[in-house]
């Protein structure tokens, strides 16, 4: 389909001249939607589900049918890469992702590059299928090398970090080896998504907040390599959870940032970057009158900004009522000219 709505892409280029606010949401498709849960209930394994391009297309389109959104994001997961490199992952209720092996348990853990990109073909097929069925831009995405390394180290979502910090100090060479291997495949993964139809790429550095002085060395430098490898002018958005972007902006070619709820969005809007995010999804638990006031506030503050996109500081969670999301977004959309 031909793009009929480009304000999201214009805002990414800091050139949205319309009195309008582009909107999309972190995890806009997923567990808070009953139509998603109906499909999810048909699969015992999450990865079995997302390896079906037709299903990914349907899950991507579900929120577009409900809400006035200005972008779609391919329904997949950041852990597709470790899975393709020979470390299978299972999503277990109450525990989240659990890997078949981990660096913590097996310091000789090897990542298998052979055929890994081919094993990710289902993501590219889904990307092309979605692209053919939408009239808004499509966002592709990946986890950062550092974030994927953290998952590989623990074999699950991390709880305590002391062992990780000891490993970083004592096994620096191995850490960089893993990061280099992950960076290499992410470069190809991102490029293949773009070739399949992704209009921009968001990099999720979900565990970037675990790093302090080492952030640039262990995370941002590898993210920058990925950005430098992209062969087109497709925009890249960086989302680093639990980390203020003040010290990141001048150390990366990235010009688009998704802020979490801890940062201050207003202090960045005058800079030569695009800002999205920062809105707390817990706000969707408010009553309709409060949601209406919040929508009015967002519109009043940001409707004339060329470099602003409405989004969340973290993903929508299962306890969010989609009718509240719909009410808020319809209120925000009602102000559009």
Residue frames as qw, qx, qy, qz and C-alpha x, y, z in Angstrom:
[[0.000, 0.886, 0.464, 0.000, 0.00, 0.00, 0.00],
 [0.333, 0.571, -0.042, 0.749, 1.00, 3.62, -0.51],
 [0.320, -0.313, -0.524, 0.724, 1.74, 5.65, 2.59],
 [0.064, -0.759, -0.438, -0.478, -1.12, 8.07, 3.19],
 [0.479, -0.874, -0.039, -0.076, 0.18, 9.27, 6.54],
 [0.723, 0.360, -0.269, 0.525, 3.77, 10.49, 6.82],
 [0.223, -0.880, 0.130, -0.399, 3.73, 12.74, 9.90],
 [0.856, -0.475, 0.157, 0.130, 5.61, 10.14, 11.96],
 [0.795, 0.180, 0.157, 0.558, 8.43, 10.03, 9.42],
 [0.202, 0.795, 0.039, 0.571, 8.44, 13.81, 9.09],
 [0.525, -0.819, 0.122, -0.195, 8.78, 14.17, 12.86],
 [0.899, -0.227, 0.156, 0.341, 11.69, 11.72, 12.85],
 [0.590, 0.381, 0.149, 0.696, 13.38, 14.10, 10.41],
 [0.241, -0.494, -0.305, 0.778, 12.47, 17.05, 12.68],
 [0.039, 0.059, -0.380, -0.922, 10.33, 18.51, 9.90],
 [0.009, -0.548, -0.836, -0.024, 6.72, 17.90, 10.88],
 [0.026, 0.085, 0.062, 0.994, 5.20, 21.19, 9.72],
 [0.409, -0.494, -0.595, -0.484, 1.61, 20.18, 10.40],
 [0.369, -0.393, 0.428, -0.726, -0.23, 21.29, 13.53],
 [0.917, -0.060, -0.280, -0.278, -0.44, 17.68, 14.53],
 [0.377, -0.589, 0.691, -0.184, 1.11, 15.13, 16.87],
 [0.649, 0.220, -0.702, -0.193, 2.24, 11.75, 15.52],
 [0.668, -0.397, 0.440, -0.451, 1.27, 8.86, 17.81],
 [0.787, 0.077, -0.604, -0.094, 2.39, 5.31, 18.36],
 [0.649, -0.621, 0.271, -0.346, 2.82, 3.27, 21.55],
 [0.086, 0.437, -0.888, 0.115, 5.41, 0.91, 22.99],
 [0.090, 0.113, 0.982, -0.121, 3.86, -2.57, 22.94],
 [0.468, 0.159, -0.003, -0.869, 0.81, -1.21, 21.18],
 [0.803, 0.032, -0.472, -0.362, 0.08, -4.79, 20.15],
 [0.321, 0.247, -0.843, 0.355, 0.03, -7.45, 22.83],
 [0.275, -0.197, -0.900, 0.275, -1.23, -8.76, 26.12],
 [0.156, 0.274, 0.439, -0.841, -3.60, -5.93, 27.07],
 [0.492, 0.197, -0.331, -0.781, -5.76, -6.55, 23.98],
 [0.737, 0.016, 0.579, -0.350, -8.41, -9.31, 24.22],
 [0.813, 0.538, -0.078, -0.208, -8.11, -10.02, 20.50],
 [0.277, 0.640, -0.705, 0.125, -4.39, -10.67, 21.02],
 [0.401, -0.303, 0.781, -0.372, -5.06, -13.02, 23.94],
 [0.858, 0.257, 0.238, -0.376, -7.55, -14.96, 21.85],
 [0.727, 0.576, -0.373, -0.007, -4.82, -15.74, 19.31],
 [0.031, 0.605, -0.728, 0.320, -2.13, -16.25, 21.95],
 [0.691, -0.206, 0.546, -0.427, -4.28, -18.90, 23.67],
 [0.914, 0.350, -0.038, -0.202, -3.99, -21.06, 20.56],
 [0.642, 0.529, -0.476, 0.285, -0.23, -21.47, 21.01],
 [0.815, -0.523, -0.167, 0.183, 1.56, -23.12, 23.90],
 [0.648, -0.260, 0.104, 0.708, 4.82, -21.45, 22.88],
 [0.096, 0.861, 0.062, -0.495, 5.30, -17.74, 22.11],
 [0.109, -0.524, 0.613, 0.581, 8.03, -18.36, 19.54],
 [0.329, 0.273, 0.872, 0.237, 5.88, -20.88, 17.71],
 [0.229, 0.818, 0.481, -0.216, 3.36, -18.07, 17.30],
 [0.050, 0.870, -0.149, -0.468, 5.71, -15.31, 16.15],
 [0.302, -0.302, 0.751, 0.504, 7.38, -17.56, 13.60],
 [0.355, 0.531, 0.748, 0.179, 4.15, -17.46, 11.58],
 [0.165, 0.010, 0.190, 0.968, 4.21, -14.32, 9.36],
 [0.266, -0.505, -0.573, -0.588, 0.44, -14.29, 8.85],
 [0.528, -0.652, -0.508, 0.195, -0.09, -14.28, 12.61],
 [0.425, -0.314, -0.095, 0.844, 2.47, -11.51, 13.08],
 [0.002, 0.279, 0.392, 0.877, 0.66, -9.47, 10.44],
 [0.418, -0.631, -0.575, -0.311, -2.65, -9.91, 12.23],
 [0.563, -0.581, -0.379, 0.450, -1.18, -9.01, 15.64],
 [0.327, -0.093, 0.088, 0.936, 0.49, -5.92, 14.18],
 [0.123, -0.372, -0.468, -0.792, -2.77, -4.75, 12.61],
 [0.363, -0.578, -0.724, 0.103, -4.95, -5.25, 15.70],
 [0.242, -0.584, -0.315, 0.708, -4.11, -1.93, 17.42],
 [0.050, -0.072, 0.379, 0.921, -4.32, -0.06, 14.10],
 [0.236, -0.459, -0.736, -0.439, -7.95, -1.14, 13.84],
 [0.400, -0.653, -0.582, 0.273, -8.71, 0.10, 17.36],
 [0.336, -0.734, -0.119, 0.579, -6.75, 3.33, 17.68],
 [0.434, 0.899, 0.013, 0.065, -5.79, 6.40, 15.62],
 [0.692, -0.489, 0.320, 0.424, -2.09, 5.54, 15.27],
 [0.372, 0.867, -0.222, -0.247, 0.49, 6.99, 12.92],
 [0.257, 0.558, -0.787, -0.061, 2.88, 4.04, 12.78],
 [0.969, -0.141, -0.102, -0.178, 2.88, 0.26, 13.04],
 [0.126, -0.659, 0.738, -0.070, 5.61, -1.84, 14.61],
 [0.657, 0.177, -0.702, -0.208, 6.30, -5.38, 13.46],
 [0.784, -0.466, 0.220, -0.346, 5.08, -7.88, 16.02],
 [0.811, 0.226, -0.488, 0.229, 8.12, -9.91, 16.97],
 [0.696, -0.712, -0.023, 0.090, 10.61, -9.98, 19.85],
 [0.075, 0.873, -0.481, 0.021, 14.15, -8.80, 20.59],
 [0.564, -0.425, 0.707, -0.029, 15.13, -12.37, 21.56],
 [0.875, 0.457, 0.059, -0.148, 14.73, -13.73, 18.04],
 [0.395, 0.756, -0.516, 0.081, 18.48, -13.30, 17.55],
 [0.296, -0.458, 0.806, -0.231, 19.75, -15.50, 20.42],
 [0.812, 0.159, 0.478, -0.294, 17.15, -18.07, 19.40],
 [0.757, 0.638, -0.109, -0.090, 18.46, -18.03, 15.81],
 [0.245, 0.711, -0.632, 0.184, 22.04, -18.36, 17.09],
 [0.646, 0.070, -0.758, 0.060, 21.32, -21.67, 18.74],
 [0.067, -0.017, -0.715, 0.695, 20.18, -20.64, 22.23],
 [0.285, -0.503, -0.684, -0.445, 16.45, -21.44, 22.29],
 [0.090, -0.076, 0.445, -0.888, 14.24, -19.37, 24.55],
 [0.268, -0.493, -0.808, -0.179, 10.88, -20.18, 26.10],
 [0.216, -0.399, 0.133, -0.881, 8.45, -17.69, 27.59],
 [0.396, -0.287, -0.849, 0.199, 7.17, -19.05, 30.90],
 [0.336, -0.760, -0.306, -0.465, 4.24, -17.47, 32.72],
 [0.619, -0.784, -0.046, 0.010, 5.42, -15.63, 35.81],
 [0.726, -0.389, 0.254, 0.507, 9.09, -15.91, 34.81],
 [0.281, 0.839, -0.228, -0.407, 9.38, -14.32, 31.40],
 [0.728, 0.546, -0.409, -0.072, 12.00, -15.53, 28.90],
 [0.709, -0.497, 0.500, 0.024, 14.06, -18.55, 29.96],
 [0.460, 0.646, -0.565, -0.227, 17.00, -19.69, 27.80],
 [0.979, -0.003, -0.203, -0.024, 18.14, -23.27, 27.32],
 [0.776, -0.083, -0.178, 0.600, 21.66, -22.22, 28.36],
 [0.090, -0.993, -0.029, -0.075, 23.47, -19.15, 29.64],
 [0.442, 0.629, -0.445, 0.459, 26.94, -17.68, 30.04],
 [0.442, -0.606, 0.428, -0.504, 26.44, -17.74, 33.80],
 [0.915, -0.165, 0.326, -0.172, 26.01, -21.52, 33.73],
 [0.871, 0.203, 0.298, 0.335, 28.33, -22.19, 30.81],
 [0.166, -0.815, 0.210, 0.514, 31.32, -19.88, 30.40],
 [0.292, -0.189, 0.737, 0.580, 32.07, -21.66, 27.11],
 [0.495, 0.620, 0.532, -0.295, 28.67, -20.79, 25.64],
 [0.270, -0.119, 0.570, 0.767, 29.01, -20.51, 21.88],
 [0.482, 0.597, 0.210, -0.607, 26.81, -18.55, 19.51],
 [0.574, 0.148, 0.712, 0.377, 26.25, -20.25, 16.17],
 [0.163, 0.546, -0.161, -0.806, 26.43, -17.79, 13.26],
 [0.028, -0.068, 0.852, 0.518, 25.95, -20.37, 10.52],
 [0.160, -0.420, -0.793, -0.411, 22.51, -19.98, 8.98],
 [0.100, -0.423, -0.590, 0.681, 21.36, -17.62, 11.74],
 [0.218, 0.289, -0.099, -0.927, 20.05, -14.94, 9.38],
 [0.366, -0.065, -0.773, -0.514, 18.21, -17.57, 7.37],
 [0.264, -0.365, -0.855, 0.256, 16.50, -18.71, 10.56],
 [0.020, 0.459, 0.349, -0.817, 15.20, -15.15, 10.97],
 [0.005, 0.139, 0.636, 0.759, 13.51, -15.17, 7.58],
 [0.150, -0.626, -0.765, -0.022, 10.10, -15.32, 9.25],
 [0.170, -0.663, -0.244, 0.687, 10.67, -11.78, 10.60],
 [0.047, -0.293, 0.423, 0.856, 11.43, -10.46, 7.12],
 [0.081, -0.333, -0.834, -0.432, 8.45, -12.26, 5.61],
 [0.163, -0.707, -0.626, 0.285, 6.21, -10.77, 8.29],
 [0.157, -0.530, 0.026, 0.833, 7.69, -7.32, 7.66],
 [0.023, 0.042, -0.622, -0.782, 6.90, -7.50, 3.94],
 [0.155, -0.484, -0.842, -0.183, 3.41, -8.85, 4.60],
 [0.173, -0.698, -0.456, 0.525, 2.60, -6.11, 7.09],
 [0.130, -0.385, 0.234, 0.883, 4.03, -3.42, 4.82],
 [0.053, -0.165, -0.740, -0.649, 1.69, -4.53, 2.03],
 [0.279, -0.586, -0.747, -0.145, -1.34, -4.10, 4.29],
 [0.295, -0.698, -0.366, 0.540, -0.85, -0.73, 6.01],
 [0.316, 0.809, 0.222, 0.443, -0.99, 2.94, 5.04],
 [0.336, -0.920, 0.193, -0.057, 1.20, 4.21, 7.89],
 [0.313, 0.665, -0.664, 0.136, 4.99, 3.79, 8.29],
 [0.948, -0.206, -0.241, -0.022, 6.32, 0.51, 9.63],
 [0.214, -0.789, 0.537, -0.207, 8.85, 0.33, 12.44],
 [0.872, 0.089, -0.462, 0.134, 11.31, -2.54, 12.55],
 [0.393, -0.811, 0.326, -0.285, 13.34, -3.16, 15.66],
 [0.768, 0.173, -0.554, 0.270, 16.11, -5.01, 17.42],
 [0.668, -0.722, -0.055, 0.168, 17.56, -5.38, 20.86],
 [0.119, 0.883, -0.451, 0.054, 20.95, -3.75, 21.39],
 [0.678, 0.291, -0.645, 0.197, 24.02, -6.00, 21.57],
 [0.003, -0.321, 0.669, -0.670, 24.41, -5.14, 25.26],
 [0.671, -0.115, 0.260, -0.684, 20.80, -5.97, 26.11],
 [0.910, 0.159, -0.315, -0.218, 20.97, -9.30, 24.28],
 [0.458, 0.370, -0.701, 0.402, 24.26, -10.06, 26.03],
 [0.319, -0.298, 0.552, -0.710, 22.63, -9.45, 29.44],
 [0.869, 0.004, 0.053, -0.491, 19.87, -11.92, 28.60],
 [0.821, 0.309, -0.478, 0.049, 22.43, -14.44, 27.37],
 [0.151, 0.450, -0.696, 0.538, 24.52, -14.00, 30.50],
 [0.447, -0.164, 0.591, -0.652, 21.67, -14.76, 32.89],
 [0.090, -0.130, -0.953, -0.260, 19.58, -16.98, 30.63],
 [0.152, -0.709, -0.689, 0.015, 16.57, -15.02, 31.87],
 [0.038, -0.877, -0.068, -0.475, 15.57, -11.53, 32.98],
 [0.465, 0.223, -0.565, 0.644, 18.22, -10.36, 35.47],
 [0.530, -0.761, -0.361, -0.097, 17.40, -9.87, 39.14],
 [0.544, -0.762, 0.151, 0.319, 20.72, -9.37, 40.98],
 [0.569, 0.808, -0.129, 0.078, 23.62, -7.79, 39.14],
 [0.440, -0.763, 0.464, 0.096, 26.72, -8.50, 41.28],
 [0.773, -0.053, 0.571, 0.271, 27.77, -11.59, 39.30],
 [0.579, 0.737, 0.261, 0.232, 27.36, -9.73, 36.02],
 [0.000, 0.972, -0.224, 0.073, 29.57, -6.87, 37.20],
 [0.616, -0.527, 0.560, 0.168, 32.23, -9.35, 38.35],
 [0.769, 0.290, 0.500, 0.272, 32.12, -11.03, 34.95],
 [0.375, 0.911, 0.074, 0.153, 32.51, -7.69, 33.18],
 [0.228, -0.888, 0.399, 0.005, 35.59, -6.95, 35.23],
 [0.602, -0.406, 0.676, 0.126, 37.24, -10.38, 35.07],
 [0.600, 0.227, 0.709, 0.292, 36.22, -11.48, 31.57],
 [0.194, 0.715, -0.026, -0.671, 36.38, -8.24, 29.59],
 [0.032, 0.330, -0.752, -0.570, 37.76, -9.95, 26.49],
 [0.097, 0.286, 0.948, 0.103, 34.91, -12.47, 26.41],
 [0.189, 0.684, 0.469, -0.525, 32.34, -9.74, 26.97],
 [0.199, 0.642, -0.290, -0.682, 33.57, -7.83, 23.93],
 [0.041, -0.117, 0.911, 0.393, 33.70, -11.03, 21.91],
 [0.169, 0.502, 0.838, -0.129, 30.02, -11.70, 22.56],
 [0.172, 0.757, 0.209, -0.595, 29.12, -8.07, 21.86],
 [0.065, 0.481, -0.582, -0.652, 31.01, -8.16, 18.56],
 [0.086, 0.125, 0.956, 0.252, 29.28, -11.36, 17.50],
 [0.162, 0.654, 0.677, -0.298, 25.86, -9.94, 18.34],
 [0.107, 0.703, -0.084, -0.698, 26.64, -6.67, 16.59],
 [0.040, -0.248, 0.770, 0.587, 27.59, -8.48, 13.40],
 [0.063, 0.370, 0.907, 0.189, 24.30, -10.34, 13.12],
 [0.082, 0.727, 0.470, -0.494, 22.23, -7.32, 14.20],
 [0.027, 0.498, -0.358, -0.790, 23.72, -5.32, 11.33],
 [0.080, -0.024, -0.857, -0.508, 22.43, -7.91, 8.85],
 [0.012, -0.504, -0.840, 0.201, 19.14, -8.31, 10.72],
 [0.078, 0.677, 0.227, -0.696, 18.39, -4.59, 10.63],
 [0.092, 0.380, -0.530, -0.752, 19.34, -4.25, 6.97],
 [0.047, -0.185, -0.936, -0.297, 17.13, -7.20, 6.03],
 [0.059, 0.635, 0.665, -0.388, 14.16, -5.63, 7.83],
 [0.105, 0.623, -0.090, -0.770, 14.72, -2.40, 5.92],
 [0.087, 0.197, -0.766, -0.606, 14.91, -4.25, 2.62],
 [0.031, -0.366, -0.929, -0.048, 11.65, -6.01, 3.53],
 [0.092, -0.694, -0.488, -0.521, 9.88, -2.69, 4.06],
 [0.455, -0.655, -0.397, 0.454, 10.69, -1.21, 7.48],
 [0.222, 0.870, 0.138, 0.417, 10.61, 2.60, 7.30],
 [0.083, -0.771, 0.457, -0.437, 12.65, 3.10, 10.46],
 [0.722, -0.035, -0.651, 0.231, 14.39, 1.02, 13.12],
 [0.459, -0.766, 0.200, -0.404, 14.06, 1.27, 16.88],
 [0.561, 0.243, -0.710, 0.350, 16.91, -0.14, 18.97],
 [0.686, -0.653, -0.115, -0.299, 15.81, -1.31, 22.40],
 [0.394, 0.378, -0.657, 0.520, 18.61, -1.02, 24.93],
 [0.655, -0.578, -0.336, -0.353, 16.40, -2.35, 27.68],
 [0.806, -0.479, -0.177, 0.299, 19.27, -3.11, 30.07],
 [0.446, 0.605, -0.116, 0.650, 21.35, -0.03, 29.25],
 [0.377, -0.802, 0.090, -0.454, 20.56, 1.33, 32.70],
 [0.916, -0.356, -0.051, 0.177, 22.72, -1.38, 34.28],
 [0.702, 0.179, -0.010, 0.690, 25.79, 0.46, 33.00],
 [0.204, -0.911, -0.120, 0.338, 27.25, 3.69, 34.32],
 [0.107, -0.771, 0.428, 0.460, 30.73, 4.79, 33.23],
 [0.379, -0.152, 0.837, 0.363, 30.99, 1.74, 30.95],
 [0.575, 0.574, 0.470, -0.344, 27.87, 2.57, 28.94],
 [0.417, 0.778, -0.276, -0.381, 29.63, 4.08, 25.97],
 [0.027, -0.493, 0.855, 0.161, 32.22, 1.29, 25.80],
 [0.242, 0.023, 0.967, -0.076, 29.89, -1.68, 26.27],
 [0.395, 0.585, 0.680, -0.199, 26.68, -0.47, 24.69],
 [0.312, 0.848, 0.092, -0.418, 26.67, 2.77, 22.75],
 [0.061, -0.588, 0.645, 0.484, 29.83, 2.07, 20.75],
 [0.272, 0.086, 0.932, 0.225, 28.26, -1.13, 19.38],
 [0.338, 0.724, 0.539, -0.267, 24.94, 0.60, 18.70],
 [0.132, 0.807, -0.226, -0.530, 26.87, 3.23, 16.75],
 [0.185, -0.280, 0.840, 0.425, 28.47, 0.49, 14.64],
 [0.341, 0.446, 0.828, 0.007, 25.00, -0.80, 13.75],
 [0.248, 0.851, 0.236, -0.397, 23.82, 2.67, 12.75],
 [0.022, -0.679, 0.506, 0.531, 26.94, 3.22, 10.63],
 [0.297, -0.061, 0.903, 0.304, 26.27, -0.04, 8.78],
 [0.452, 0.614, 0.586, -0.273, 22.79, 0.94, 7.58],
 [0.426, 0.045, 0.543, 0.722, 23.00, 1.51, 3.84],
 [0.026, 0.676, 0.508, 0.533, 20.08, 3.94, 3.52],
 [0.006, -0.332, 0.256, -0.908, 18.88, 7.10, 5.27],
 [0.590, -0.502, -0.587, -0.235, 16.29, 5.18, 7.27],
 [0.247, -0.694, 0.323, -0.594, 15.92, 6.86, 10.71],
 [0.603, -0.082, -0.744, 0.277, 17.02, 5.03, 13.85],
 [0.481, -0.704, 0.037, -0.521, 15.38, 5.55, 17.27],
 [0.432, 0.185, -0.769, 0.434, 17.21, 4.63, 20.47],
 [0.654, -0.611, -0.100, -0.435, 15.34, 3.60, 23.61],
 [0.452, 0.238, -0.712, 0.482, 17.62, 3.17, 26.61],
 [0.609, -0.645, -0.392, -0.244, 15.67, 2.25, 29.72],
 [0.675, -0.687, -0.134, 0.235, 16.65, 3.72, 33.10],
 [0.585, -0.154, 0.139, 0.784, 19.18, 6.07, 31.59],
 [0.144, 0.866, 0.139, -0.458, 18.99, 9.83, 31.00],
 [0.752, 0.513, 0.255, 0.326, 19.96, 10.79, 27.47],
 [0.070, -0.978, 0.129, 0.147, 21.98, 13.90, 28.41],
 [0.355, -0.642, 0.621, 0.278, 25.29, 12.07, 28.15],
 [0.673, 0.187, 0.687, 0.200, 24.29, 10.03, 25.11],
 [0.461, 0.835, 0.238, -0.183, 23.22, 12.68, 22.61],
 [0.153, 0.890, -0.381, -0.197, 26.72, 13.94, 21.79],
 [0.337, -0.452, 0.817, 0.125, 28.23, 10.43, 21.53],
 [0.514, 0.258, 0.813, 0.093, 26.06, 8.96, 18.79],
 [0.025, 0.002, -0.501, -0.865, 24.91, 9.78, 15.24],
 [0.097, -0.540, -0.834, -0.066, 21.37, 8.84, 16.31],
 [0.049, -0.179, -0.003, -0.983, 19.01, 11.79, 16.22],
 [0.630, -0.359, -0.310, -0.615, 15.82, 10.19, 17.57],
 [0.131, 0.169, -0.835, 0.507, 15.33, 9.14, 21.17],
 [0.612, -0.488, -0.503, -0.366, 12.54, 7.37, 23.05],
 [0.053, -0.467, 0.560, -0.683, 12.61, 8.59, 26.66],
 [0.418, -0.338, -0.832, 0.137, 11.55, 6.48, 29.60],
 [0.325, -0.826, -0.406, -0.219, 9.46, 7.97, 32.39],
 [0.629, -0.550, -0.168, 0.523, 12.49, 9.12, 34.43],
 [0.414, 0.069, 0.208, 0.883, 13.71, 11.74, 31.95],
 [0.131, 0.679, 0.304, -0.655, 12.38, 15.24, 31.29],
 [0.566, 0.477, 0.563, 0.368, 11.08, 15.48, 27.75],
 [0.144, 0.967, 0.211, -0.018, 10.71, 19.26, 27.71],
 [0.330, -0.803, 0.325, 0.374, 14.37, 20.02, 28.27],
 [0.523, -0.138, 0.687, 0.486, 15.31, 18.17, 25.08],
 [0.498, 0.680, 0.538, 0.000, 12.75, 19.53, 22.63],
 [0.161, 0.948, -0.107, -0.254, 14.83, 22.56, 21.70],
 [0.407, -0.497, 0.671, 0.371, 17.73, 20.37, 20.61],
 [0.489, 0.464, -0.508, -0.536, 18.42, 19.11, 17.09],
 [0.001, -0.046, 0.999, -0.029, 16.93, 15.71, 17.87],
 [0.589, -0.291, -0.422, -0.624, 13.52, 14.06, 17.77],
 [0.144, -0.171, 0.788, -0.574, 11.95, 13.09, 21.08],
 [0.668, -0.256, -0.469, -0.519, 9.24, 10.55, 21.74],
 [0.611, -0.172, -0.733, 0.246, 8.03, 8.69, 24.80],
 [0.086, 0.218, -0.469, 0.852, 8.12, 9.71, 28.47],
 [0.610, -0.288, -0.057, -0.736, 4.32, 9.34, 29.03],
 [0.203, -0.211, 0.894, -0.340, 3.70, 6.91, 31.88],
 [0.409, -0.162, -0.773, -0.458, 1.36, 4.06, 30.81],
 [0.183, -0.341, -0.796, 0.465, 0.05, 4.00, 34.39],
 [0.190, 0.182, 0.061, -0.963, -1.78, 7.19, 33.43],
 [0.431, -0.092, -0.657, -0.612, -4.24, 5.01, 31.54],
 [0.309, -0.349, -0.847, 0.257, -5.65, 3.91, 34.91],
 [0.054, 0.171, 0.262, -0.948, -7.03, 7.43, 35.42],
 [0.379, 0.588, 0.652, -0.294, -10.70, 8.32, 34.99],
 [0.487, 0.596, 0.480, 0.421, -11.99, 9.77, 31.71],
 [0.021, -0.993, -0.110, -0.029, -11.97, 13.36, 32.89],
 [0.485, -0.704, 0.384, 0.348, -8.31, 13.13, 33.92],
 [0.639, 0.094, 0.594, 0.479, -7.44, 11.43, 30.62],
 [0.328, 0.829, 0.376, 0.250, -9.20, 14.20, 28.72],
 [0.208, -0.963, 0.117, 0.122, -7.20, 16.82, 30.61],
 [0.610, -0.420, 0.520, 0.426, -3.95, 14.96, 29.91],
 [0.578, 0.426, 0.551, 0.425, -4.76, 14.76, 26.20],
 [0.126, 0.965, 0.191, 0.126, -5.48, 18.50, 26.15],
 [0.422, -0.816, 0.295, 0.263, -2.20, 19.20, 27.93],
 [0.659, -0.094, 0.574, 0.477, -0.21, 17.07, 25.47],
 [0.448, 0.678, 0.466, 0.350, -1.88, 18.76, 22.50],
 [0.058, -0.996, -0.066, 0.003, -1.37, 22.28, 23.84],
 [0.494, -0.715, 0.383, 0.314, 2.30, 21.74, 24.66],
 [0.500, -0.275, 0.697, 0.434, 3.43, 19.80, 21.61],
 [0.626, 0.611, 0.480, -0.075, 1.12, 20.41, 18.64],
 [0.365, 0.918, -0.130, -0.082, 3.51, 22.91, 17.03],
 [0.452, -0.623, 0.605, 0.207, 6.68, 20.91, 17.65],
 [0.651, 0.555, -0.421, -0.301, 8.37, 19.63, 14.52],
 [0.390, 0.407, -0.810, 0.162, 10.39, 17.04, 16.45],
 [0.403, -0.179, 0.681, -0.585, 7.88, 15.48, 18.86],
 [0.557, -0.074, -0.738, -0.374, 6.12, 12.09, 18.72],
 [0.644, -0.412, 0.307, -0.568, 3.68, 10.97, 21.38],
 [0.730, 0.089, -0.677, 0.010, 4.70, 7.66, 22.91],
 [0.774, -0.612, -0.096, -0.135, 5.16, 5.95, 26.25],
 [0.096, -0.771, 0.603, -0.182, 8.09, 5.68, 28.64],
 [0.241, -0.211, 0.946, -0.049, 7.57, 1.92, 28.92],
 [0.243, -0.086, -0.815, -0.519, 5.40, -0.67, 27.24],
 [0.660, -0.257, -0.060, -0.703, 1.70, -1.20, 27.79],
 [0.061, -0.198, 0.931, -0.300, 1.05, -3.88, 30.41],
 [0.229, -0.290, -0.894, -0.254, -1.74, -6.47, 30.71],
 [0.120, -0.529, -0.667, 0.511, -3.51, -4.49, 33.44],
 [0.090, 0.273, -0.119, -0.950, -4.20, -1.56, 31.09],
 [0.491, 0.541, 0.633, -0.258, -7.77, -1.32, 29.85],
 [0.370, 0.154, 0.541, 0.739, -7.68, -0.82, 26.04],
 [0.018, 0.816, 0.532, 0.226, -10.85, 1.28, 26.29],
 [0.344, -0.842, -0.048, 0.412, -8.90, 3.81, 28.37],
 [0.438, -0.242, 0.476, 0.723, -6.17, 3.90, 25.74],
 [0.226, 0.506, 0.665, 0.501, -8.81, 4.36, 23.06],
 [0.127, -0.908, -0.390, 0.080, -10.49, 7.17, 24.96],
 [0.385, -0.700, 0.156, 0.581, -7.23, 9.06, 25.48],
 [0.377, -0.081, 0.592, 0.707, -6.07, 8.65, 21.87],
 [0.147, 0.664, 0.646, 0.346, -9.47, 9.64, 20.50],
 [0.201, -0.913, -0.211, 0.286, -9.37, 12.76, 22.65],
 [0.385, -0.524, 0.369, 0.664, -5.88, 13.59, 21.37],
 [0.329, 0.209, 0.707, 0.591, -6.94, 12.88, 17.78],
 [0.092, 0.804, 0.588, 0.000, -10.03, 15.08, 18.11],
 [0.173, -0.826, 0.017, 0.536, -7.84, 18.19, 18.31],
 [0.471, -0.076, 0.573, 0.667, -6.31, 17.53, 14.91],
 [0.293, 0.522, -0.084, -0.797, -7.08, 19.94, 12.11]]
